[in-house]
């Protein structure tokens, strides 16, 4: 199979031979797959026949040098060129393949004016709202209360500046490794931080807080300084252009009335 | 801790990333993982710490901009720069570049 996996407009050419890996990728990432058009890089999948990945695996060891990336993990390894051709040797396991793709798009995002965020994204009134927070912050709860509002993801959302306008887009990376929803995007209205509270309220934040939210919730595939600097630059651009607010909420449907009302104000 | 004098020349740590947001410098020190924020006056100082001039020159400019006495400007400037040096955000150079 030769196909393009596109997340937030960042297109990756994926080459995988017939077999279980092909089935997994086609089945799991279907809404995000399409014809190869203008990929930023190309990845060839090779089955290392390790079988199932380890439960609760350790983090991958990622080293970069310019466009070149080496990834070493107990379940897989990869030699990539983020502007060219690369290869990943990986088992036919949906969780391991998902882990690899999260790493890959975490590396690609800041190179393309984007951030991959630990966040839930929802479209309401034609615009997207991104609610950032680590596990337990309330992202999934908020998503479950969204009713008719389309979800971008309940776990990872990509925000990206395209021709000077910020959008938020869905990713195939959902909580509990659930099968992703449709590929969607919408102009970004606001970035939110979440806080459980006895009542629901909205507290506008300044640009410094916006920057902080973006940095603290960005997927950082490696602690390397260049990656941190790249994420900072994109986060600073985001903070300059997009407003943020703290959503103190209690899990009732009324919280969405609050969010919609704040968007109008 | 190096001793500062009016002739001291300082330069921003080149390993940092920084940006001005709403008139305030936000500085990322990636090696340490810290985020620093300077108020507008501190930002005005930060922008001038490019290794091209001495503290005395910067103090003179600040004295004119903020209409404070030159020795007061220099005193406050040295206090701020000491903190920046302590945090590793600036380095002392030998001479203006």
Interface residues (C-beta under 8 A of the other chain):
Chain A: X206 X207 X208 X211 X212 X215 X225 X228 X229 X232 X233 X236 X239 X240
Chain B: X15 X17 X19 X21 X22 X24 X26 X28 X30 X31 X33 X35 X37
